Amino acid sequence: MSDCEESRERLASRMLKHRGALIFLFFSMVLLFCAAFVFVPSGEALAADPVEVKGVRQWVGQNSIRIVIDLSDRATYSKGQLPNPERFFLDLKNARLSATSPKTVPIGDRIVRSVRLGQFSVDTVRIVFDLDVQKYDCRVISLEDPTRLVIDFGQKGQFEQKPEPKIESVPEANPAPAKPQPRSETADVRRKIVIDAGHGGHDPGAVGKSGLYEKDVVLDIALQVKSVLLKHYPGYDVVLTREKDVFIPLDERAAIANRVKADLFVSIHANASTNRKAGGIETYLLNWTNDEESIRVAARENAISVKKMRQVQNEVTAMLASLERQSKRDESVKLAGYIQNSMISDVTQTYPQVNNLGVKQALFYVLVGAKMPSALVEVAFISNPEEEILLAKDAYRRRIASAVAAGIHSYFHTGPSQKVAGGERVNYASAATKPRAAKLEK
């Protein structure tokens, strides 16, 4: 055998020897590639569905403006400013504009001229606020149920950096509920009242041990408050935020009161606690608080956790300043005091076991946007089995409704003169029929 042939045989032998190793190496690399594709996803592979920017809403105040960006889900965002001309912008990450999103929303306010929305990049929506001032304050807060971003603009120095001091006292007076008076056919000045029945639609609110829904109880009470005011007291027009079982976002409820230029806003709720023995009636006004129980109640009504409620306290307090709530606080204290005193004076005559929990304060989203004196009433604890039975009784709900109406009338009748809305006679549809709730006793 020649040397050349020997060399070829040795080469062939080595190739056969390493062939299995090469094949093994090749298939190992293929498997590793597949595993990387399946099990080690990139950011885009696992990215959540893009958040959809659905629309823009606005409310203009005396010295501030609120702009709400409606979203399909929570969004991560960054913010910034651009000069010449003055602009403020938000970049929403992993977001896209919906087919119905406006591209430009004219505002025409002395602070914000317009809002522009655009797909800044494949996964970023930029929202630009064209401003007519160079010195301004701006607060951005993320809210849920429904998900939206709330952006408040105000003149420079308008937003307080510290929360309002805690109110240490409430009205000591305990006026008896005003007795029903016949309607005056000649009354020319009419005050406008907006009554809000909490929760509704897909949001049942708190649910009692026996299955009683808060949304049904408070709707029935709100309807009866309207009926009592229209029937027994002169000079009132009454608007309900809802007259049937529908869901209304928290910020839209106060917006309804603002749109009709209401003189006051009262939201009706039933309380709940993990302590089944907790019970009683209490009335809240909007303000910062460090009281743990008030924080818990507000967190439940705001549909967020207690931890989240604590986190947003300072931010929401800034919102209060931006909406000129300071000037309304004292009147809200009076309103809450009259309603609470009226309920306790009336209800305990027949139900002496009901506790007077007094007037308190907390950060309720439903009250934040109201430009008039406002209060939130907790008519009983639906989580307390005994009070759930009371709430199921038409007699109890009727007495609560009459007491709330009397408290409202006492506020206007005994307090200082109030600004009235328009002074016009406005006829609203009569109260709707009571909700079809088998748990409510008729």
C-alpha positions as CSV (number, residue, x, y, z in Angstrom):
1,M,0.0,0.0,0.0
2,S,1.4,3.4,-1.0
3,D,1.9,6.2,1.5
4,C,-0.8,8.2,-0.2
5,E,-3.4,5.4,0.2
6,E,-2.4,5.0,3.8
7,S,-3.0,8.7,4.5
8,R,-6.4,8.6,2.9
9,E,-7.3,5.6,5.1
10,R,-6.2,7.3,8.3
11,L,-8.2,10.4,7.3
12,A,-11.3,8.4,6.6
13,S,-10.8,6.6,9.9
14,R,-10.6,9.8,11.8
15,M,-13.7,11.3,10.1
16,L,-15.7,8.1,10.9
17,K,-14.5,8.3,14.5
18,H,-15.7,12.0,14.9
19,R,-18.8,11.7,12.8
20,G,-21.0,10.7,15.7
21,A,-19.7,13.6,17.8
22,L,-20.3,16.1,15.0
23,I,-23.9,14.8,14.5
24,F,-24.5,15.1,18.3
25,L,-23.1,18.6,18.4
26,F,-25.3,19.7,15.4
27,F,-28.5,18.4,16.9
28,S,-27.5,19.9,20.4
29,M,-27.2,23.3,18.8
30,V,-30.6,22.9,17.1
31,L,-32.2,22.0,20.4
32,L,-30.6,24.9,22.2
33,F,-31.8,27.3,19.5
34,C,-35.4,26.0,19.9
35,A,-35.2,26.1,23.7
36,A,-34.0,29.7,23.5
37,F,-36.9,30.6,21.2
38,V,-39.5,28.9,23.4
39,F,-38.3,29.4,26.9
40,V,-36.2,32.6,26.8
41,P,-38.6,35.1,25.2
42,S,-37.7,38.6,24.3
43,G,-39.5,41.6,25.8
44,E,-41.7,41.8,22.8
45,A,-42.6,38.0,22.8
46,L,-43.9,38.3,26.3
47,A,-45.1,41.8,26.2
48,A,-48.7,42.4,27.4
49,D,-51.3,43.5,24.9
50,P,-50.9,47.2,24.2
51,V,-52.8,49.6,26.3
52,E,-55.4,51.3,24.2
53,V,-55.9,55.1,24.5
54,K,-59.7,55.4,24.1
55,G,-60.6,59.1,24.6
56,V,-60.1,62.4,26.3
57,R,-62.4,64.3,28.6
58,Q,-62.1,67.7,30.3
59,W,-63.5,69.9,33.1
60,V,-62.6,73.5,33.4
61,G,-62.5,75.2,36.8
62,Q,-62.1,78.8,37.9
63,N,-58.3,78.5,38.3
64,S,-57.6,75.0,37.0
65,I,-58.4,72.4,34.4
66,R,-58.7,68.7,34.6
67,I,-58.1,66.4,31.6
68,V,-58.9,62.7,31.8
69,I,-57.3,60.2,29.4
70,D,-59.4,57.0,29.3
71,L,-57.4,53.8,28.9
72,S,-58.1,50.1,28.4
73,D,-55.6,49.2,31.2
74,R,-53.0,50.6,33.5
75,A,-50.1,52.2,31.6
76,T,-46.5,53.0,32.4
77,Y,-45.7,56.6,31.4
78,S,-43.0,59.2,31.5
79,K,-43.5,62.9,31.4
80,G,-41.6,66.0,30.2
81,Q,-41.7,69.6,29.1
82,L,-40.8,71.3,25.8
83,P,-40.2,75.1,25.4
84,N,-40.9,77.6,22.6
85,P,-43.9,77.1,22.5
86,E,-44.6,75.8,26.0
87,R,-45.7,72.2,26.0
88,F,-46.1,69.4,28.6
89,F,-46.2,65.8,27.3
90,L,-46.8,62.2,28.5
91,D,-45.3,59.2,26.8
92,L,-47.4,56.0,27.4
93,K,-45.4,52.9,27.0
94,N,-46.7,49.7,25.3
95,A,-49.7,51.7,24.1
96,R,-51.5,52.5,20.9
97,L,-54.3,54.8,19.8
98,S,-57.7,53.3,19.3
99,A,-59.5,53.7,16.0
100,T,-61.8,56.3,17.7
101,S,-59.2,58.3,19.5
102,P,-59.2,61.9,18.7
103,K,-55.9,63.3,17.2
104,T,-56.5,66.9,18.5
105,V,-58.8,68.1,21.3
106,P,-59.3,71.9,21.5
107,I,-59.5,73.1,25.1
108,G,-59.4,76.9,24.8
109,D,-58.7,77.4,28.5
110,R,-56.3,80.1,29.6
111,I,-53.8,77.4,30.8
112,V,-54.2,74.6,28.2
113,R,-55.0,75.5,24.6
114,S,-55.3,72.0,23.2
115,V,-54.4,68.3,23.6
116,R,-52.7,66.3,20.8
117,L,-52.4,62.5,20.6
118,G,-50.1,60.6,18.3
119,Q,-48.4,57.3,17.8
120,F,-44.9,58.5,18.7
121,S,-43.3,55.1,18.0
122,V,-44.5,51.5,17.4
123,D,-45.2,51.0,21.1
124,T,-45.4,54.6,22.5
125,V,-48.3,57.0,22.4
126,R,-47.3,60.6,23.1
127,I,-49.9,63.0,24.5
128,V,-48.9,66.7,24.1
129,F,-50.6,69.5,26.0
130,D,-50.2,72.9,24.3
131,L,-50.0,75.5,27.0
132,D,-50.7,79.2,27.0
133,V,-48.6,79.9,30.2
134,Q,-45.0,79.3,31.0
135,K,-45.5,79.1,34.8
136,Y,-47.8,76.3,35.8
137,D,-48.2,73.3,38.1
138,C,-49.3,69.9,36.9
139,R,-50.3,66.7,38.7
140,V,-50.7,63.3,37.0
141,I,-52.6,60.6,38.9
142,S,-53.5,57.0,37.7
143,L,-57.0,55.9,38.7
144,E,-58.9,52.6,38.2
145,D,-62.4,51.4,37.6
146,P,-62.4,52.5,34.9
147,T,-58.7,52.9,34.2
148,R,-57.7,56.5,33.3
149,L,-55.0,59.1,33.8
150,V,-56.1,62.3,35.5
151,I,-54.0,65.4,34.7
152,D,-54.7,68.6,36.6
153,F,-53.2,71.9,35.5
154,G,-53.2,75.1,37.6
155,Q,-51.5,78.4,37.9
156,K,-48.0,78.3,39.5
157,G,-48.1,77.9,43.2
158,Q,-51.7,76.8,43.3
159,F,-51.1,73.2,44.3
160,E,-50.3,72.7,48.0
161,Q,-47.3,70.5,48.7
162,K,-48.5,69.4,52.1
163,P,-51.9,67.8,52.9
164,E,-54.5,70.0,54.5
165,P,-54.5,69.9,58.3
166,K,-56.9,67.5,59.9
167,I,-60.2,68.9,60.9
168,E,-60.4,68.4,64.7
169,S,-64.0,69.3,65.2
170,V,-67.4,69.2,63.5
171,P,-70.5,71.2,64.2
172,E,-71.7,70.6,67.8
173,A,-75.2,71.7,67.0
174,N,-77.7,68.9,67.0
175,P,-80.7,70.5,65.2
176,A,-83.9,68.5,65.0
177,P,-84.8,67.6,61.5
178,A,-86.9,70.2,59.8
179,K,-90.5,69.2,59.5
180,P,-91.9,68.8,56.0
181,Q,-93.5,71.9,54.6
182,P,-95.9,72.3,51.8
183,R,-94.4,73.2,48.4
184,S,-94.6,76.8,47.6
185,E,-96.2,77.4,44.2
186,T,-94.7,80.9,44.0
187,A,-91.1,80.0,44.7
188,D,-88.9,81.6,42.1
189,V,-85.5,80.6,43.4
190,R,-84.8,76.9,43.2
191,R,-81.8,75.1,44.6
192,K,-80.4,72.2,42.7
193,I,-79.4,69.0,44.5
194,V,-77.6,66.0,43.0
195,I,-78.1,62.7,44.8
196,D,-75.7,59.9,44.0
197,A,-76.5,56.2,44.5
198,G,-73.2,54.4,44.9
199,H,-72.0,51.5,42.8
200,G,-74.3,50.0,40.2
201,G,-74.2,47.7,37.2
202,H,-71.3,45.3,37.3
203,D,-70.2,46.8,40.6
204,P,-72.5,45.5,43.4
205,G,-70.6,47.3,46.1
206,A,-70.6,45.5,49.5
207,V,-72.6,42.3,49.8
208,G,-74.3,41.3,53.0
209,K,-74.1,37.8,54.5
210,S,-77.6,37.0,53.3
211,G,-76.8,38.3,49.7
212,L,-78.1,41.9,50.0
213,Y,-76.4,44.1,47.4
214,E,-75.3,47.6,48.4
215,K,-76.0,48.9,44.9
216,D,-79.7,48.0,45.3
217,V,-80.2,49.4,48.8
218,V,-78.6,52.8,48.0
219,L,-80.5,53.2,44.8
220,D,-83.8,52.7,46.6
221,I,-82.8,55.2,49.2
222,A,-81.7,57.7,46.6
223,L,-85.0,57.4,44.8
224,Q,-86.8,58.0,48.0
225,V,-84.7,61.0,48.9
226,K,-85.6,62.6,45.6
227,S,-89.3,61.8,46.2
228,V,-89.3,63.3,49.7
229,L,-87.6,66.4,48.6
230,L,-89.9,67.0,45.7
231,K,-93.0,66.2,47.7
232,H,-92.4,67.9,51.0
233,Y,-89.9,70.7,50.7
234,P,-90.2,73.9,48.6
235,G,-87.6,75.3,46.2
236,Y,-85.6,72.2,45.2
237,D,-84.8,70.5,41.9
238,V,-83.3,67.1,42.3
239,V,-81.1,65.2,39.9
240,L,-80.0,61.5,40.4
241,T,-76.7,60.3,39.0
242,R,-78.5,57.0,38.2
243,E,-82.2,56.0,38.4
244,K,-81.6,52.3,37.5
245,D,-79.0,49.6,37.9
246,V,-76.2,51.0,35.7
247,F,-72.5,51.5,36.3
248,I,-71.2,55.1,36.3
249,P,-67.4,55.8,36.8
250,L,-66.6,57.6,40.0
251,D,-65.3,60.8,38.4
252,E,-68.4,61.0,36.2
253,R,-70.7,61.2,39.2
254,A,-69.3,64.5,40.4
255,A,-69.1,65.7,36.8
256,I,-72.8,65.3,36.5
257,A,-73.3,67.6,39.5
258,N,-70.9,70.1,37.9
259,R,-72.6,70.0,34.6
260,V,-76.0,70.8,36.1
261,K,-74.4,73.5,38.3
262,A,-75.7,71.8,41.5
263,D,-75.7,73.6,44.8
264,L,-74.7,70.5,46.7
265,F,-73.8,66.8,46.0
266,V,-74.6,63.9,48.3
267,S,-73.4,60.3,47.7
268,I,-75.2,57.5,49.4
269,H,-73.5,54.2,50.4
270,A,-73.7,51.2,52.8
271,N,-70.7,50.5,54.9
272,A,-68.8,47.1,55.3
273,S,-66.1,45.7,57.6
274,T,-64.4,42.5,58.2
275,N,-65.6,42.8,61.8
276,R,-69.2,41.6,61.5
277,K,-70.1,43.4,64.8
278,A,-69.1,46.8,63.4
279,G,-72.2,48.9,62.9
280,G,-73.6,52.4,62.9
281,I,-74.2,55.5,60.7
282,E,-71.5,57.9,59.7
283,T,-71.1,60.8,57.2
284,Y,-67.9,61.8,55.4
285,L,-66.6,64.9,53.8
286,L,-63.6,65.1,51.5
287,N,-60.3,65.7,53.1
288,W,-56.9,64.2,54.0
289,T,-56.9,61.8,57.0
290,N,-54.6,59.7,59.0
291,D,-57.4,57.8,60.7
292,E,-57.0,54.1,59.8
293,E,-60.7,53.3,59.8
294,S,-61.5,56.2,57.5
295,I,-58.7,55.2,55.2
296,R,-60.1,51.6,55.1
297,V,-63.6,52.9,54.3
298,A,-62.3,55.2,51.5
299,A,-60.2,52.4,50.1
300,R,-63.2,50.1,49.8
301,E,-65.4,52.8,48.2
302,N,-62.6,53.7,45.9
303,A,-62.1,50.1,44.9
304,I,-58.4,50.0,45.8
305,S,-56.3,48.4,48.5
306,V,-55.6,50.1,51.8
307,K,-51.9,50.1,50.8
308,K,-52.7,51.9,47.6
309,M,-55.0,54.3,49.4
310,R,-52.1,55.3,51.7
311,Q,-49.8,55.7,48.7
312,V,-52.0,58.1,46.8
313,Q,-53.0,60.3,49.8
314,N,-50.5,63.1,49.1
315,E,-51.2,63.0,45.3
316,V,-55.0,63.2,45.8
317,T,-54.5,66.0,48.3
318,A,-52.8,68.0,45.6
319,M,-55.8,67.3,43.4
320,L,-58.0,68.8,46.0
321,A,-56.1,72.0,46.0
322,S,-56.2,72.0,42.2
323,L,-60.0,71.9,42.2
324,E,-60.4,74.7,44.7
325,R,-61.8,72.4,47.3
326,Q,-60.4,74.5,50.2
327,S,-63.2,77.1,49.9
328,K,-65.8,74.4,50.0
329,R,-64.5,72.5,53.0
330,D,-66.3,74.5,55.7
331,E,-69.6,74.2,53.9
332,S,-69.1,70.5,53.4
333,V,-68.5,70.2,57.2
334,K,-71.8,71.9,57.8
335,L,-73.6,69.8,55.3
336,A,-72.2,66.5,56.7
337,G,-73.1,67.7,60.2
338,Y,-76.7,68.4,59.4
339,I,-77.3,65.2,57.5
340,Q,-75.6,63.1,60.2
341,N,-77.5,64.8,63.1
342,S,-80.8,64.4,61.1
343,M,-80.3,60.7,60.5
344,I,-79.3,59.9,64.1
345,S,-82.2,62.1,65.6
346,D,-84.7,60.3,63.3
347,V,-83.5,56.7,63.0
348,T,-82.7,56.2,66.7
349,Q,-86.3,57.0,67.7
350,T,-87.3,53.6,66.2
351,Y,-84.0,51.8,66.1
352,P,-82.1,52.9,69.2
353,Q,-79.5,50.2,68.7
354,V,-78.0,52.1,65.7
355,N,-74.7,53.7,66.7
356,N,-73.8,57.4,66.0
357,L,-70.3,57.2,64.4
358,G,-70.3,60.9,63.7
359,V,-68.8,63.1,60.9
360,K,-65.5,62.0,59.5
361,Q,-63.2,62.8,56.6
362,A,-61.4,60.7,54.0
363,L,-60.3,60.9,50.4
364,F,-63.2,59.6,48.4
365,Y,-62.7,59.7,44.6
366,V,-66.4,60.2,44.1
367,L,-66.2,63.6,45.9
368,V,-62.9,64.8,44.4
369,G,-64.3,66.6,41.4
370,A,-67.3,68.2,43.0
371,K,-67.2,72.0,42.8
372,M,-69.9,72.4,45.4
373,P,-70.4,71.4,49.1
374,S,-70.5,67.6,49.2
375,A,-70.8,64.7,51.5
376,L,-70.8,60.9,51.5
377,V,-73.3,59.1,53.7
378,E,-72.8,55.5,55.0
379,V,-76.4,54.5,56.1
380,A,-75.5,51.3,58.0
381,F,-73.1,48.3,57.8
382,I,-74.4,45.8,55.3
383,S,-71.7,43.4,56.6
384,N,-73.4,43.4,60.1
385,P,-76.1,40.7,60.0
386,E,-78.5,42.8,62.2
387,E,-78.0,45.9,60.1
388,E,-78.3,44.0,56.9
389,I,-81.8,43.0,58.1
390,L,-82.6,46.7,58.7
391,L,-81.4,47.7,55.3
392,A,-83.6,45.1,53.7
393,K,-86.7,46.7,55.4
394,D,-88.5,49.3,53.4
395,A,-89.4,51.1,56.7
396,Y,-85.7,51.6,57.6
397,R,-84.8,52.8,54.1
398,R,-87.7,55.2,54.1
399,R,-86.7,56.6,57.4
400,I,-83.1,57.1,56.3
401,A,-84.3,58.8,53.1
402,S,-86.6,61.2,55.0
403,A,-83.8,62.0,57.4
404,V,-81.3,62.7,54.6
405,A,-83.8,65.0,52.9
406,A,-84.5,66.8,56.2
407,G,-80.8,67.2,56.8
408,I,-80.3,68.8,53.4
409,H,-83.3,71.1,54.0
410,S,-81.8,72.1,57.4
411,Y,-78.5,72.9,55.8
412,F,-80.2,75.4,53.4
413,H,-82.8,76.6,55.9
414,T,-80.4,77.4,58.8
415,G,-77.1,78.0,57.1
416,P,-75.9,81.1,55.4
417,S,-77.3,82.0,52.0
418,Q,-75.9,79.9,49.2
419,K,-75.3,80.4,45.6
420,V,-78.2,79.0,43.6
421,A,-78.0,77.5,40.2
422,G,-79.7,79.7,37.6
423,G,-82.9,80.5,39.5
424,E,-84.9,78.7,36.9
425,R,-87.7,76.2,37.3
426,V,-86.5,72.9,35.9
427,N,-88.8,69.9,35.6
428,Y,-87.0,66.5,35.9
429,A,-88.5,63.1,35.3
430,S,-90.1,61.6,38.3
431,A,-88.3,58.9,40.3
432,A,-88.0,55.6,38.6
433,T,-89.6,52.5,40.0
434,K,-87.8,50.7,42.8
435,P,-85.1,48.3,41.7
436,R,-86.2,44.7,41.3
437,A,-84.3,43.3,44.2
438,A,-85.9,40.2,45.8
439,K,-83.8,40.9,49.0
440,L,-85.4,44.2,49.6
441,E,-88.5,44.0,51.8
442,K,-91.4,46.0,50.5
